[in-house]
Amino acid sequence: MTHICTAITGSTNEECLAQMRRAAPHSDLLEIRLDSISRPEVAELIEAAPRPVICTNRPRREMGKFKGDEAERIALLEEAEACGADYIDIELDAVASFKHTGKAKRIVSYHNFEETPPDLQSIHSACIDAGADIAKLAVFAHSITDNAAMFRLLVDAGKPTIGLCMGEHGQISRILAPKFGSFLTFASVGSGLESAPGQIEATTLIDLYRFRSITSDTPVYGVVGNPVGHSMSPNIHNAAFDERGIDAVYVPLLVNDVSEFLAAFRDLGFNGFSVTIPHKEASIPCLDEIEPLSEKIGAINTIHNREGKLAGSNTDLDAALSAIEEELVKAGAPVESAFSGKRVLVVGAGGAGRAIAYGIRDRGADVTVANRTAERAIRLAEDIGCRGVSLRSILKDGFDADVFVNASSVGMHPDEDDTPIPVDLLKPEMLVFDAVYNPIQTRLLREARGVGCAVVTGFEMFVRQAIGQFELWTGVDAPKELMADVVRKRLEAAH
C-alpha cells in the first residue's frame, strides 16, 4: 500500500495543529516540517498528531528553512525521536551525525532541486547502505522522461523506497506512486501550502485521480500535450472510469518531445493517450500502426497501446463533423449529404484544422483554409485538395461562406477577449463553429449569435471526441451524459 503523507508547513505550532486536523481525514501519515516552525513544541505536536508522524528538519542547503547550526538541527530530530515520532527523515549527507536511539524508522533522503541525475541506482544504494529503513529520492524533473527513470528504480528497488520527481513535469510521479510501488507520496493540505514544487492537494489525489484504487495492475491513460495544466480531460475520463467501474487512471502528461516520451513509456503500463497541441502531427512517425483515415488527414488525437504496439487514430474528426452536421440538418440540409456543396472557411492549419478541413472536403464541401502563416494553409490545402490563403487576406477582403470554422486556439481561456475574425465579417445566414471549448461561449460565438448565425460550440466537439476515445480504449459504452455534465460544471465553475 502506498500512503498519502500530507506535509504540515505552518510557521507556528498553532498553525501546524490546525493543518493536522484539516489533513487527517485524507492522510495516512503527516510530515511535520520542523524547519518551518519558528519555535517548535516538538512533544506537543507529536502527541497531538491524529496520524503517524514523519519529522523533518530540512537545512537550507536542501531548500529547507532551518536557521540554526547543524548540531542544533540534528538535536531537534533526536528530540523528535525521543518524543515518539514514527519516522525521522534524515539527509544522506547527515545520517552519520544522527544518533538513532529510539523506535522511529529512519528515512534516509536524497534531494536534488536542479535535475534528475543519471545515477539514481547508486544513490539509492547509498541510502540503503547508510542504514535506511526507507530510502527516499526526490529529484527535479526537466522532462517527463525523468519520471520513467524513477519508475524503473521503484520497480526494482527491493526495499521500501520513496521515489518522486519534483516540478510540473514530475507531477505524474506523485499520482502514480501506487502503480510503481513508492512507499508514499507527499501531498499538500491546500493550495499555497506545498512543501516542494509540484505537490498536489491530498483531496485532489483522492477525488480526481482515485488514488486509493490505483495498484500495480491499474492501466494508465493520459493527455499528451504542452501545456496540459488547463486540460479537463483528467476530469472527464476519470469520472467515466469511475462510473463504469473500470480499473484505470487518467493523468496529465506534460511532454516536450513526443518521440522521446513514447519511447520511454511504451512498456510502463500506459495503455492509451489523448494527443493535443502541439503533438497531433509530430506523433505520427512514432507509431506502429495508424488508421487509414488518420494517415490521410496527417494528424491524430488518440493513441492506443495494444500489447506494445502503438496505434493512432483521430476522434476529433467525427466529433466535429457530427456536431456541425446536426445543426445543418436542423436548417434543412439533407441528412445523407449535409455538407454537399456548402462553402466552408476553416481558420487554423494545425492538427484540429487539418482533420476538420479534410473531413468536410471529403464530404463534398467547397473548402478554404486560412492561417496566420499563409505557407501552412497552402501546404494543408495542397494535401487535401482545396484552397489555402493567408488569414490577413480574409480579414482585409472578407469572405463568402455557408459555414465558418475556427480550428485555431484564438479565444481560448485565458485569452477570452480574442476572436479569429471581427464581427462585421459574419453574416446571419452563416453557421459558425468554434473548436475552442474553454470557455463554452467564446467571444466568436457570442458575436455570431448577436448577428443571427446558427452556432455550434467546441464543448460539443470536446465531449464527443472524449467519448470516442473512451469507447476505443475500453470497448465499453461511455457514460455520455455524465461526461458532458462533468465538463459543463467545470467550465461554469471556472467562469
Stockholm file with secondary structure:
# STOCKHOLM 1.0

chainA/1-495         MTHICTAITGSTNEECLAQMRRAAPHSDLLEIRLDSISRPEVAELIEAAPRPVICTNRPRREMGKFKGDEAERIALLEEAEACGADYIDIELDAVASFKHTGKAKRIVSYHNFEETPPDLQSIHSACIDAGADIAKLAVFAHSITDNAAMFRLLVDAGKPTIGLCMGEHGQISRILAPKFGSFLTFASVGSGLESAPGQIEATTLIDLYRFRSITSDTPVYGVVGNPVGHSMSPNIHNAAFDERGIDAVYVPLLVNDVSEFLAAFRDLGFNGFSVTIPHKEASIPCLDEIEPLSEKIGAINTIHNREGKLAGSNTDLDAALSAIEEELVKAGAPVESAFSGKRVLVVGAGGAGRAIAYGIRDRGADVTVANRTAERAIRLAEDIGCRGVSLRSILKDGFDADVFVNASSVGMHPDEDDTPIPVDLLKPEMLVFDAVYNPIQTRLLREARGVGCAVVTGFEMFVRQAIGQFELWTGVDAPKELMADVVRKRLEAAH
#=GR chainA/1-495 SS CCEEEEEECCSSHHHHHHHHHHHGGGCSEEEEEGGGCSSCCHHHHHHHCSSCEEEECCBGGGTCCBCSCHHHHHHHHHHHHHTTCSEEEEETTTGGGCCCCSSCEEEEEEEESSCCCTTHHHHHHHHHHTTCSEEEEEEECSSTHHHHHHHHHHHTCCSCEEEEEESGGGHHHHHTHHHHTCSEEEEESSTTCCSSTTCEEHHHHHHTTCGGGCCTTCCEEEEEESSCTTCCHHHHHHHHHHHHTCCCEEEEEECSCHHHHHHHHTTTTEEEEEECTTCTTTTGGGCSEECHHHHHHTCCSEEEEETTEEEEECSHHHHHHHHHHHHHHHTTCCGGGTTTTCEEEEECCSHHHHHHHHHHHHTTCEEEEEESSHHHHHHHHHHHTSEEEEHHHHHHHCCCCSEEEECSCTTCTTCTTCCSSCGGGCCTTCEEEECCCSSSSCHHHHHHHHHTCEEECHHHHHHHHHHHHHHHHHSSCCCHHHHHHHHHHHHHHHC
#=GC SS_cons         CCEEEEEECCSSHHHHHHHHHHHGGGCSEEEEEGGGCSSCCHHHHHHHCSSCEEEECCBGGGTCCBCSCHHHHHHHHHHHHHTTCSEEEEETTTGGGCCCCSSCEEEEEEEESSCCCTTHHHHHHHHHHTTCSEEEEEEECSSTHHHHHHHHHHHTCCSCEEEEEESGGGHHHHHTHHHHTCSEEEEESSTTCCSSTTCEEHHHHHHTTCGGGCCTTCCEEEEEESSCTTCCHHHHHHHHHHHHTCCCEEEEEECSCHHHHHHHHTTTTEEEEEECTTCTTTTGGGCSEECHHHHHHTCCSEEEEETTEEEEECSHHHHHHHHHHHHHHHTTCCGGGTTTTCEEEEECCSHHHHHHHHHHHHTTCEEEEEESSHHHHHHHHHHHTSEEEEHHHHHHHCCCCSEEEECSCTTCTTCTTCCSSCGGGCCTTCEEEECCCSSSSCHHHHHHHHHTCEEECHHHHHHHHHHHHHHHHHSSCCCHHHHHHHHHHHHHHHC
//
